[in-house]
Amino acid sequence: MSDISSTGPIDVQPHTLRNRTVVIVGGTSGIGLSTAIQAKAAGAKVFVIGSNPERARQAAHTHELDGWRAADVTQPEHIQAALADIPKVDHLVLLAGTFVAGKILEADVAYLHRAFDERIWASVHALRALGDRLSKDGSVTFISGSLADRPNAYGTAVLAAASAAMEAFARGLALELAPVRVNTLSPGPIDTPILAKAMGEARDGFVAALEQTLPLHRLGTADEAAAAVLFLMTNGFMNGATINVDGGARLV
Ligand SMILES: NC(=O)c1ccc[n+]([C@@H]2O[C@H](COP(=O)([O-])OP(=O)(O)OC[C@H]3O[C@@H](n4cnc5c(N)ncnc54)[C@H](OP(=O)(O)O)[C@@H]3O)[C@@H](O)[C@H]2O)c1
């Protein structure tokens, strides 16, 4: 019988989050807040940033996080101020964003700009604000979404483009910022406050219709999406990757 232990143990221990500093931009609600809670439970020092000060304060207070900041990520000087007094960041998670939807021939162009301002340009400004305060053995996680691969005809083309751009941006930065690892989470439909924020009372009808067509007949949870962010932060060989957490939504 062969001795399977003869090759010796392979060191695939995940990077621990214990005492590591995790900053989550968009960490005050939904996927970002679940990420904050899971990172805190794993022993990290967690700071969350959102645009609404009361929501940010409440999130940090309720979940005993290490700090909160209010900043509008579309404003470079807000990002600069929010990150100014955090001495070192091990894992930067950039999830802030709204559901920017408007048809290309009809919508206000300044509004459509937000899709890129909240994602690409906010990430550029956050990375520049941190500079060499981002740990070399740390990570950056971006957000995209299944629209990047499966757009629709309902006014989401610019958001789809911004989401796909995040994945390409991460791959470029995985080379440019190495050895800092840079990855992207691409969620499918996840049940978070973003749906009601975007659709108001139409949210329930939208969700019911979606549940009919999704392979698992349900939306994902913020915890399920956040677990993938934890994986991207802690697996030291994940780099330049996009993880789809979509319950198979891309297949239908
Ligand atoms: N849920 C989904 O089905 C889904 C699918 C694909 C992609 N995504 C993307 O995943 C990310 C997180 O979404 P979520 O579902 O967790 O939504 P959410 O519950 O609405 O959370 C969004 C977070 O981003 C923050 N934020 C939004 N605009 C901001 C701004 N201008 N400046 C600073 N913070 C801002 C929010 O803070 P405030 O509330 O204080 O503004 C909140 O913390 C978004 O980028 C979204 O586009 C979500």
The ligand as an SDF file (V2000), in Angstrom:
LIG
                    3D

 48 52  0  0  0  0  0  0  0  0999 V2000
  -27.3930   42.6730   -4.8240 N   0  0  0  0  0  0  0  0  0  0  0  0
  -27.2140   42.2750   -6.0640 C   0  0  0  0  0  0  0  0  0  0  0  0
  -28.0460   41.5430   -6.6530 O   0  0  0  0  0  0  0  0  0  0  0  0
  -25.9660   42.6770   -6.8190 C   0  0  0  0  0  0  0  0  0  0  0  0
  -25.6760   42.0360   -8.0270 C   0  0  0  0  0  0  0  0  0  0  0  0
  -24.5550   42.4140   -8.7410 C   0  0  0  0  0  0  0  0  0  0  0  0
  -23.7250   43.4190   -8.2600 C   0  0  0  0  0  0  0  0  0  0  0  0
  -24.0380   44.0290   -7.0760 N   0  0  0  0  0  0  0  0  0  0  0  0
  -23.1460   45.0960   -6.6070 C   0  0  0  0  0  0  0  0  0  0  0  0
  -22.6920   44.7690   -5.3230 O   0  0  0  0  0  0  0  0  0  0  0  0
  -22.3820   45.9700   -4.6020 C   0  0  0  0  0  0  0  0  0  0  0  0
  -23.0040   45.8900   -3.2200 C   0  0  0  0  0  0  0  0  0  0  0  0
  -24.4090   45.8310   -3.4360 O   0  0  0  0  0  0  0  0  0  0  0  0
  -25.4510   45.3730   -2.3400 P   0  0  0  0  0  0  0  0  0  0  0  0
  -26.4240   44.5210   -3.0420 O   0  0  0  0  0  0  0  0  0  0  0  0
  -24.7800   44.8810   -1.1190 O   0  0  0  0  0  0  0  0  0  0  0  0
  -26.1920   46.7890   -2.1010 O   0  0  0  0  0  0  0  0  0  0  0  0
  -26.5090   47.6980   -0.8200 P   0  0  0  0  0  0  0  0  0  0  0  0
  -27.0700   46.8690    0.2710 O   0  0  0  0  0  0  0  0  0  0  0  0
  -27.2960   48.8170   -1.3390 O   0  0  0  0  0  0  0  0  0  0  0  0
  -25.0610   48.2010   -0.3720 O   0  0  0  0  0  0  0  0  0  0  0  0
  -24.3690   49.1620   -1.1220 C   0  0  0  0  0  0  0  0  0  0  0  0
  -23.2750   49.7490   -0.2850 C   0  0  0  0  0  0  0  0  0  0  0  0
  -22.5700   50.7270   -1.0780 O   0  0  0  0  0  0  0  0  0  0  0  0
  -22.6060   51.9790   -0.4000 C   0  0  0  0  0  0  0  0  0  0  0  0
  -22.6410   53.0570   -1.3930 N   0  0  0  0  0  0  0  0  0  0  0  0
  -23.4630   53.1870   -2.4650 C   0  0  0  0  0  0  0  0  0  0  0  0
  -23.1680   54.3210   -3.1290 N   0  0  0  0  0  0  0  0  0  0  0  0
  -22.1600   54.9100   -2.4570 C   0  0  0  0  0  0  0  0  0  0  0  0
  -21.4180   56.0950   -2.6320 C   0  0  0  0  0  0  0  0  0  0  0  0
  -21.6500   56.9440   -3.6580 N   0  0  0  0  0  0  0  0  0  0  0  0
  -20.4440   56.3810   -1.7490 N   0  0  0  0  0  0  0  0  0  0  0  0
  -20.1830   55.5580   -0.7050 C   0  0  0  0  0  0  0  0  0  0  0  0
  -20.8480   54.4180   -0.4880 N   0  0  0  0  0  0  0  0  0  0  0  0
  -21.8180   54.1010   -1.3500 C   0  0  0  0  0  0  0  0  0  0  0  0
  -23.8650   51.9140    0.4470 C   0  0  0  0  0  0  0  0  0  0  0  0
  -23.8140   52.8580    1.4880 O   0  0  0  0  0  0  0  0  0  0  0  0
  -25.0320   53.9350    1.6130 P   0  0  0  0  0  0  0  0  0  0  0  0
  -26.2790   53.1300    1.6560 O   0  0  0  0  0  0  0  0  0  0  0  0
  -24.7290   54.7070    2.8280 O   0  0  0  0  0  0  0  0  0  0  0  0
  -24.9120   54.7500    0.3470 O   0  0  0  0  0  0  0  0  0  0  0  0
  -23.7790   50.4820    0.9540 C   0  0  0  0  0  0  0  0  0  0  0  0
  -22.8420   50.3750    1.9830 O   0  0  0  0  0  0  0  0  0  0  0  0
  -22.9120   47.1270   -5.4660 C   0  0  0  0  0  0  0  0  0  0  0  0
  -21.8240   47.7310   -6.1390 O   0  0  0  0  0  0  0  0  0  0  0  0
  -23.8400   46.4360   -6.4510 C   0  0  0  0  0  0  0  0  0  0  0  0
  -23.9310   47.1230   -7.6900 O   0  0  0  0  0  0  0  0  0  0  0  0
  -25.1390   43.6670   -6.3530 C   0  0  0  0  0  0  0  0  0  0  0  0
  1  2  1  0
  2  3  2  0
  2  4  1  0
  4  5  1  0
  4 48  2  0
  5  6  2  0
  6  7  1  0
  7  8  2  0
  8  9  1  0
  8 48  1  0
  9 10  1  0
  9 46  1  0
 10 11  1  0
 11 12  1  0
 11 44  1  0
 12 13  1  0
 13 14  1  0
 14 15  2  0
 14 16  1  0
 14 17  1  0
 17 18  1  0
 18 19  2  0
 18 20  1  0
 18 21  1  0
 21 22  1  0
 22 23  1  0
 23 24  1  0
 23 42  1  0
 24 25  1  0
 25 26  1  0
 25 36  1  0
 26 27  1  0
 26 35  1  0
 27 28  2  0
 28 29  1  0
 29 30  1  0
 29 35  2  0
 30 31  1  0
 30 32  2  0
 32 33  1  0
 33 34  2  0
 34 35  1  0
 36 37  1  0
 36 42  1  0
 37 38  1  0
 38 39  2  0
 38 40  1  0
 38 41  1  0
 42 43  1  0
 44 45  1  0
 44 46  1  0
 46 47  1  0
M  CHG  2   8   1  16  -1
M  END
$$$$
